[in-house]
Amino acid sequence: MKDKIKGSAYILIATVIWGSAFVAQSVGMDHIGPFTFQAVRCALAAIGLLPFIYFADKKQGNSFLRQWKNKRLWLAGCLCAIPFFLAANLQQIGLVTTDAGKSGFLTAMYIVIVPIIGLFRGKKFTFMIPISVVLAVAGLYLLSCAGIGNIQIGDICLMGCALMFALQITVVDIFANDVDAMRLNCLQAGLGAIATAVVVAFTETPTLQGVLNCALPLCYTGFLSMGLAYTLQILGQRYLESAAASLLMSLESAFAVLFGWIILGERLSQNEAIGCCLMFAAVIISQIPIKEKSASQ
């Protein structure tokens, strides 16, 4: 039970950071393109994690360079970076034709996909998980896109984005207990930065002044949202089933709305308030421990 609380706390902190990062991202988009923003923040995350990894190795008496020779670490890093990179870029493409609210709803549909993938992996979960998923989907709908019904090309891209995030969560679930969390996130961020930089070369013309103009949002989303929060995600998934972890992560949408209301003064509608309540209820229900009946002959 203590491990479950610890894992939930890690992911909840990560989710709060992700939710607040939407404010920083909205400000940053005023100065540079979305792919440039993504590439720079991933690069900052990878660079920022390196000194923490070095001092952690030194404290534990490990060789900094030798630890990077772990083949399983590189396998995990590549397998995490691929769906992360695809998810981020599919989301950007989807946003061209789909409004932000609907994109948030479709992206968070990984809460439905993760348990399905888990079933194919032989994962078992309590009946609380399906109940929580239904409540979370209803909450997300009210929170993000109540009244929006038209299907557009971008929606398909966002569904693909949800699938990629579900795969990233699943990969973390597989490797979280086997590799160092900071190193895994460092590889995910570094490889994601390189891949996104290639996209930037063909789609955008970034300037140094533009990057400097949004230095604060980039540092916040790079060091905290990407560097710290994704490391906390990996640590949290050591103690939680992927289905329960994904439900906690979906609170990102609720926190984004709440921070927009608190910091930017955006209006919180009745639907959004009810949606937030439903999502928090879903997460609470998903964390209720269920005692298994002992078999008696």
N, C-alpha and C positions, 0 to 999 in steps of 0.2 A: 504493500500500500504506500509506503514511504517513497519507493522508487517511482510509482505512478504519479504521486504528487510532485516529485522533483521534475519528472519529464513534462508534466502539464505546465509547471511554472516556467520552465525553459521556453516552451513553445508559446505560452501566453505572452511572455516578455517580447519574444520575436514578433508576434502578431501585432502588438501595440506599436512597435517600431515600424513595421511595414505599413500599418494604417496611417501613422503620422507622416511617413515618407511621401504619401500622395501630395501633401501640401508642398513639400520641397520640390517634388517633380513638376507640379503645376507651375511653380515659379521658375524653375530651370528651363522649361520649354519656351520661355519668352526670349531666350538668348541663343540657344543651339538646337539642332535637330534631335529627334528622339534616339536615333541610332548612335550619334555622337555622345549623347548623354549616357546611354547604356554602356558604351565601350569605355568611356572615361571612368565611370563609377565602378565598373568591374575591375579595371586596372588599379584604381585606388584601393579597392578591397584587397586584392592580391598583394600589393606592395605593403599595405598597412598590417597585414597578418604576419608577414615574414619576421619582423623583430619579436613578436609575441611567441612565434614558434621557436625561434632561436633561444630566447631566454627560458622557455619551458623545457627545452632539451637540456640546456645547461643546468637547470635546477634538478632535473632528473638524472643527470649524468649520462645523457645520450649524445651520440654524435649527430650534429645537425645535418651533415651531408649524407651520412649512411642511411638515415631514416627515409630520405627521398628515393632510395634505391628499391623500396618496397614495391614489387610488381603489382600486388593486389591494390595498393593505394592508387597507382596510376590507372589501373583498370576501373576502379571506382570513380576516380576523377573524370576520366573520359566519358564513362557511362552517365554520370551526373551532368556533365557540361553539355552533352549533345541535346537532351530534352530541354535543359534550361535555356540554351541558345535558341532552339526552335520555338519554344513557348514564348519567349520575349519578343521574337520577331514576328510570329504569327499574330500576337496581340497587337503589335504596331500596325500590321497590314489590316487587321480587322477594324481597328479604330478609324480607318479612312472612311468607311461606309457605315459604321455602327457607333451610336452615341456611347458615352462613357458609362452611363448607368447600365445599359444592356450588356456592354462588354464585361463589366464587373460581374454581372449575373452569370453569363455564359462561361467566363474564365473559372469561376468558383465551382463549376459543375464537376470539378475533380473530386468533390466530396461524394459524388455518386459513383464515379469511375473507380476510385481507389478500393472500395470494398469489393467491387466486381472482380478486379484484378486479383485481390486477396483470395477470393474463392478459387480461382484457377491455380493459385499457389498453395492451396490446401489450408488457408487461414480460416480459423473459426472465430466468430464474434457473437456476443450476446444479442438477444432480441432488442436491446436498447439501441443498438446502432442503426437498424433500419428506421426505427421511430425517430431517432435524432436526425437522420438524413432527410426524412420527409419534412420535419419541422424547419430544418436549416434551409431547404430548397424554398419552402413557403416564405421564410423570412427574407431570403435573398431576393426573391421576386418582388416582395413589397418594398424592400430596401432599394432595389436597383432599377426595376423596369416595369412596375405596375402600369397597365394600360398600353404597353408597347407590344405590338403583336406581329408586325411585318417581318418576314424573313428576308435577309439580304445576303449577298455573297460574303460579306465580312463576317457574318454569323458562323459560317462554316469554318473560316479561319480561326475564330475564337473557340469553337468546339474542339478544333485540333490543338489549340493552345491548352485547353483544359486537359486533354489527353496527355500532352507532353508534361504538364505539371504533375499529373497523376503518376506518370512513369518516373519522374524525378523523385517523387516521394517514395515510390516503391524501391528504386535503386538505393536510396538512403537507408530504407528499412533493411535491405539485404546486407549492406556493408557497414552500418553504423557501429556495430560492436567489434569490428575487425580492424578498423583503421583510425588514425588520429583525426579528430573532428576538424581542427584548424587546418591541417594539411589538406584534407579532402575539400574543404571550402575554398582554400587558396587555389587549388588546382581547378576547381569548378569556375571560380571567378577569373583566373588567369586565362584559361582556355576560352571562356566565354568572351573575354575582352578581345582576344586575338581574332576569333571568328567574327565578332561584331565589327571590328575595325575593317575587315575585308568588305563587309556590307557598306560601311561608311564610304569607302573608297569609290564605290559605284553609285551611291545615292545622295551623298551630301558633300558640302564644301565647308568644313569647319574652320574657324579662325581661332587663334590664340586669345584674342580679345573677347570673343564670345564665350570661350571656356572660363576665362578669368572673371567675366561678369556674373557667372553663376557658380563661383567657387564654393560658396557656402552650401547651396543645395547639393552640389556634387559631393562635397565632403561628408555631408549628413547621410546621403543615400549610399555613398561608397563605403565609408568606414563603419557606419552603424547599420544601415538597412541591409547591405550586402555582406560586409565583413563580420559584424557581430551577430545579426539576426539569423543569417543562414547557418552560422556555426552553432547557435543555440538550437536551431531546428534539428541539426544532426545529433547533438547531445540529447535533445528531448526524445527523439525517436529511438534512442537506446532503451527507453523505459516504457514506451507506449506502442500499442499496435498501430499500424499505419492508418487504419480507418478512423480510430479515435483521434490520432494526431491531425489528420486532414480536416476533421470537423473543427478542431481548435484553430487551425490555420485559416479557415474560412471566416473567422471573426475579423480578419483584415478589412473586409468590406464594411463591417459595422463600425470599426474604429476609424476608418477613413471618413465616413459620414460624420461621426462624432467630433473628430478633430477639425473637419471642415466647418462644423457648426461653432466649435469653441474658438478656433484660431482665426478663421477667415470670415466668421459671422454669417455663414451660409444658413439658409432657412431649413429647419428640420420639420418635414411634413408629418402628418399623422401616420401615413403609410410607412414612412421610414422609421418612426418611433416604434410602431408595432413590429416592423421587420427586425429591428435591433433586439427587441424583447424576445421574439421567437428564436432568433439565432443564439442568444445567450442561454435560453431555456434548453435548446437542442444540445449545446455543449455540456451543460450541467447534467442533463439526463444521460448523455453518453459516458460520463465519468462515474455514474452510480455503480458501485461494485455489486455484482450478482453472485451469490453463493451457489455453487453447483451442488446438486443433490448427489449424495454418495450412493453408489449402487449397492443394493442389499439383496442377497439371495436367500 
